[in-house]
Amino acid sequence: MSGMAEPISPGQFLWVVGISVVAGGIYLWPQYVVSLMGSNAIYSLITTTAIAMGLSLAEVAVALNMQRPTFLTTLSMLMPVIGPYVIFPVTATLCLAIDAIVLVLYGLMMQSYFYPYTPRLVIDLVILLVAAWVAVRTLSAVARSVQFWFPIILLLFVFVTVLTLPHISYLAALKPQSHFYVIPWLHTVFATWFLYADGSGVITLTPHVAWKRPRDAYVTAAAAMLGQGTVLLVLYMVSVATLGPDALSHLYWPLAYIYSLVSLRSFFFEGVGAFVIIVWTSAITLYLAVHMFCFGWNLSSVVKNAARAHGLRLLSISGAVALLTVATFLLPSIVVARDVLFRWVTPISLGWAVVIQPWLWWRSRQWRREEVQS
């Protein structure tokens, strides 16, 4: 495992954690929450981002207390039976399930707007194979890839978003409504957690960063979540102010529609479809790559022999690609995929994270205290 465990910089950690959340499902935002809460959907965003920040800080604390190379080895030390045989499989399954649904919906969106004659399986496979090609590299190589591409993705995102500003017509719609309903708020908080679910990647990555002070780990993890929350806030404001809550709630891909309104006839091309393809495809590819890397690294971290560990990691990543490919057949339509994501997988994922992460934090504190006393 020595070839995979070289330290990365705090800046690279910021970029990797940032791309591991939000980026994969950004094209779905914010239609679902607006359809349930209207202009009050901003409260759901604030709540979900706050939960993500709190849980990421708990993950950092667990990693710093335990100082183990991966999430799986941390669980094996804290709870030798229930950790590796219950907590890790459930966490990994939920993460892969979200990845599969997000990928399927992205393929459906690309097919609807850009490639109507291309089979969705082809679109999904191209993204998966590129993501796997990135994921089989070492930690530092993955971090460098993300560090290079993620700022470019953000710059293109800012560029395209600025071009949409002349189409804003409903600024008044950004004002929250006077009536606040608790049940829809809770529903949207649980249903949109998929944007922040990272499969405990923070625990896996934190020990391999060259931190100057432990405090820096907390600040960087919180900054990653807050930064991605800011991106969602910008997209929420642009979407609501451009389309209005009523129209926005009836569009499956509101951002794709908004970007289609932009015209660049003064350049050598018309429209911003090329930019959308570059930004969103690059983002979801790196998002999947980081998740597959962490998945493979966790499984191979329990093997002592370096050659066997490398082989197990390749096999694990290949297995993840196969599972995500199978999902493209199990989720045949937009309606089915969205129903499974919003009604089942995402609420279960948030409930699991809210229970498990604080528990792991408490157990790691107990373990650390016992180590110090001994």
GITA-V312911 format. One record per residue. N is the residue number from 1. PHI is phi as a letter, one per 20 degrees, with the letter a starting at -180 (* if undefined). PSI is psi in radians with two decimals (999 if undefined). BURIAL is 1 if it has 9 or more other C-alpha atoms within 8 Angstrom, else 0. Layout:
((N,PHI,PSI,BURIAL) (N,PHI,PSI,BURIAL))
This chain:
((1,*,-0.11,1) (2,f,-0.53,0) (3,f,-0.17,0) (4,d,-0.13,0) (5,d,0.26,1) (6,f,2.48,1) (7,f,2.66,0) (8,d,2.92,1) (9,e,2.80,1) (10,g,-0.62,1) (11,f,-0.73,0) (12,f,-0.68,1) (13,g,-0.73,1) (14,g,-0.81,1) (15,f,-0.74,1) (16,f,-0.79,1) (17,f,-0.69,1) (18,f,-0.74,1) (19,f,-0.35,1) (20,f,-0.15,1) (21,c,2.75,1) (22,m,-0.86,1) (23,g,-0.68,1) (24,f,-0.51,1) (25,d,0.34,1) (26,f,-0.51,1) (27,f,-0.28,1) (28,e,-0.28,1) (29,f,2.50,1) (30,d,0.57,1) (31,g,-0.79,1) (32,f,-0.80,1) (33,f,-0.63,1) (34,f,-0.61,1) (35,f,-0.45,1) (36,e,-0.54,1) (37,c,-0.10,1) (38,m,-2.36,1) (39,f,-0.23,1) (40,e,0.06,1) (41,f,-0.39,1) (42,f,-0.51,1) (43,f,-0.61,0) (44,f,-0.74,1) (45,f,-0.81,1) (46,f,-0.74,1) (47,f,-0.82,1) (48,f,-0.71,1) (49,f,-0.70,1) (50,f,-0.72,0) (51,f,-0.76,0) (52,f,-0.73,1) (53,f,-0.77,1) (54,f,-0.77,0) (55,f,-0.62,1) (56,f,-0.64,1) (57,f,-0.66,1) (58,f,-0.69,1) (59,f,-0.72,1) (60,f,-0.76,1) (61,f,-0.74,1) (62,f,-0.80,1) (63,f,-0.74,1) (64,f,-0.61,1) (65,f,-0.68,1) (66,e,-0.64,1) (67,l,0.80,0) (68,d,2.71,1) (69,f,-0.44,1) (70,b,2.99,1) (71,f,-0.73,1) (72,f,-0.74,1) (73,f,-0.53,1) (74,f,-0.80,1) (75,f,-0.68,1) (76,f,-0.56,1) (77,f,-0.72,0) (78,f,-0.82,1) (79,c,1.56,1) (80,g,-0.43,1) (81,d,-1.08,0) (82,f,-0.51,0) (83,f,-1.12,1) (84,f,-0.39,1) (85,d,-0.16,0) (86,c,-1.04,1) (87,f,-0.84,1) (88,f,-0.83,1) (89,g,-0.72,1) (90,f,-0.78,0) (91,f,-0.80,1) (92,f,-0.69,1) (93,f,-0.76,0) (94,f,-0.70,1) (95,f,-0.79,1) (96,f,-0.62,1) (97,f,-0.77,1) (98,f,-0.76,1) (99,g,-0.74,1) (100,f,-0.80,1) (101,f,-0.74,1) (102,f,-0.73,1) (103,f,-0.77,1) (104,f,-0.80,1) (105,f,-0.61,1) (106,f,-0.74,1) (107,f,-0.68,1) (108,f,-0.68,1) (109,f,-0.77,1) (110,f,-0.69,1) (111,f,-0.65,1) (112,f,-0.68,0) (113,d,-0.58,0) (114,c,-0.64,0) (115,c,1.20,0) (116,f,-0.41,1) (117,d,0.12,0) (118,d,2.22,0) (119,g,2.44,0) (120,f,-0.59,1) (121,g,-0.65,1) (122,f,-0.78,0) (123,f,-0.82,1) (124,f,-0.72,1) (125,f,-0.70,1) (126,f,-0.80,0) (127,f,-0.78,1) (128,f,-0.75,1) (129,f,-0.69,1) (130,f,-0.73,1) (131,f,-0.74,1) (132,f,-0.65,1) (133,f,-0.64,1) (134,f,-0.70,1) (135,f,-0.47,1) (136,f,-0.09,1) (137,f,3.10,0) (138,f,2.95,1) (139,g,-0.80,1) (140,f,-0.61,1) (141,f,-0.74,0) (142,f,-0.76,1) (143,f,-0.70,1) (144,f,-0.68,1) (145,f,-0.79,1) (146,f,-0.72,1) (147,f,-0.55,1) (148,f,-0.81,0) (149,e,-0.60,1) (150,f,-0.77,1) (151,f,-0.63,0) (152,f,-0.73,0) (153,f,-0.76,1) (154,f,-0.69,1) (155,f,-0.76,0) (156,f,-0.65,1) (157,f,-0.79,1) (158,f,-0.73,0) (159,f,-0.87,0) (160,f,-0.67,1) (161,f,-0.71,1) (162,f,-0.63,0) (163,f,-0.38,0) (164,e,-0.22,1) (165,g,-0.65,0) (166,f,-0.28,0) (167,e,0.04,0) (168,f,2.22,1) (169,c,-0.15,0) (170,c,0.98,1) (171,f,-0.61,1) (172,f,-0.42,0) (173,f,-0.26,1) (174,f,-0.31,1) (175,f,2.16,0) (176,f,2.63,0) (177,f,2.74,0) (178,f,-0.44,0) (179,e,2.27,0) (180,c,2.20,0) (181,d,2.20,0) (182,f,-0.76,0) (183,f,-0.88,0) (184,f,-0.61,1) (185,f,-0.85,1) (186,f,-0.70,1) (187,g,-0.83,0) (188,f,-0.57,1) (189,f,-0.83,1) (190,f,-0.68,1) (191,f,-0.39,1) (192,d,0.23,1) (193,f,-0.40,1) (194,g,-0.45,1) (195,f,-0.47,1) (196,d,-0.07,1) (197,f,2.13,1) (198,c,0.12,1) (199,m,0.55,1) (200,m,0.58,1) (201,f,-0.50,1) (202,f,-0.70,1) (203,f,-0.66,1) (204,f,-0.67,1) (205,e,-0.56,1) (206,g,-0.75,1) (207,f,-0.22,1) (208,d,0.42,1) (209,d,2.44,1) (210,e,1.33,0) (211,f,2.40,1) (212,f,-0.68,0) (213,c,2.56,0) (214,g,-0.55,0) (215,g,-0.56,0) (216,f,-0.56,1) (217,f,-0.75,1) (218,f,-0.78,1) (219,f,-0.74,0) (220,f,-0.74,1) (221,f,-0.75,1) (222,f,-0.67,1) (223,f,-0.65,1) (224,f,-0.79,1) (225,f,-0.74,1) (226,f,-0.66,1) (227,f,-0.77,1) (228,f,-0.56,1) (229,f,-0.61,1) (230,f,-0.69,0) (231,f,-0.78,0) (232,f,-0.66,1) (233,f,-0.75,1) (234,f,-0.78,0) (235,f,-0.65,1) (236,f,-0.84,1) (237,f,-0.75,1) (238,f,-0.75,1) (239,f,-0.85,1) (240,f,-0.74,1) (241,f,-0.39,1) (242,e,-0.78,1) (243,d,-0.46,1) (244,n,2.65,1) (245,f,-0.65,1) (246,f,-0.89,1) (247,f,-0.69,0) (248,f,-0.66,1) (249,f,-0.22,1) (250,d,0.11,0) (251,d,2.22,0) (252,f,-0.70,0) (253,c,1.27,1) (254,f,-0.64,1) (255,f,-0.68,1) (256,f,-0.67,1) (257,f,-0.75,0) (258,f,-0.79,1) (259,f,-0.46,1) (260,f,-0.29,1) (261,f,-0.33,1) (262,f,2.35,1) (263,c,2.38,0) (264,c,0.96,1) (265,f,-0.33,0) (266,f,-0.21,0) (267,e,-2.91,0) (268,e,0.10,0) (269,b,2.87,0) (270,d,2.30,0) (271,n,3.03,1) (272,d,0.40,1) (273,g,-0.69,1) (274,f,-0.71,0) (275,f,-0.72,1) (276,f,-0.78,1) (277,f,-0.79,1) (278,f,-0.87,1) (279,f,-0.95,1) (280,f,-0.68,1) (281,f,-0.72,1) (282,f,-0.73,1) (283,f,-0.83,1) (284,f,-0.52,1) (285,f,-0.83,1) (286,f,-0.64,1) (287,g,-0.87,1) (288,f,-0.64,1) (289,f,-0.78,1) (290,f,-0.73,1) (291,f,-0.75,1) (292,f,-0.65,1) (293,f,-0.85,1) (294,f,-0.67,1) (295,f,-0.87,1) (296,f,-0.69,1) (297,f,-0.72,1) (298,f,-0.84,1) (299,f,-0.65,1) (300,e,-0.22,1) (301,f,-0.29,1) (302,e,-0.07,1) (303,e,2.25,0) (304,f,-0.69,0) (305,f,2.21,0) (306,f,-0.74,1) (307,f,-0.75,0) (308,f,-0.65,1) (309,f,-0.74,1) (310,f,-0.74,1) (311,f,-0.70,0) (312,f,-0.64,1) (313,f,-0.77,1) (314,f,-0.70,1) (315,f,-0.67,1) (316,f,-0.76,1) (317,f,-0.70,1) (318,f,-0.69,1) (319,f,-0.67,0) (320,f,-0.71,1) (321,f,-0.74,1) (322,f,-0.75,0) (323,f,-0.72,0) (324,f,-0.55,1) (325,f,-0.74,1) (326,g,-0.62,0) (327,f,-0.51,1) (328,f,-0.42,1) (329,e,-0.52,0) (330,f,-0.36,0) (331,d,1.52,1) (332,f,-0.28,0) (333,b,2.90,0) (334,f,-0.76,1) (335,f,-0.81,0) (336,f,-0.81,1) (337,f,-0.78,1) (338,f,-0.68,1) (339,f,-0.77,1) (340,f,-0.72,1) (341,f,-0.94,1) (342,f,-0.56,1) (343,e,-0.43,1) (344,c,-1.15,1) (345,f,-0.83,1) (346,f,-0.84,1) (347,g,-0.70,1) (348,f,-0.71,0) (349,f,-0.79,1) (350,f,-0.78,1) (351,g,-0.73,0) (352,f,-0.79,1) (353,f,-0.72,1) (354,f,-0.53,1) (355,e,-0.83,0) (356,f,-0.80,1) (357,f,-0.83,1) (358,f,-0.64,1) (359,f,-0.79,0) (360,f,-0.66,1) (361,f,-0.79,1) (362,f,-0.74,0) (363,f,-0.68,1) (364,f,-0.61,1) (365,f,-0.74,1) (366,f,-0.76,0) (367,f,-0.75,1) (368,f,-0.70,1) (369,f,-0.72,0) (370,f,-0.65,0) (371,f,-0.74,0) (372,f,-0.72,0) (373,f,-0.56,0) (374,e,999,0))
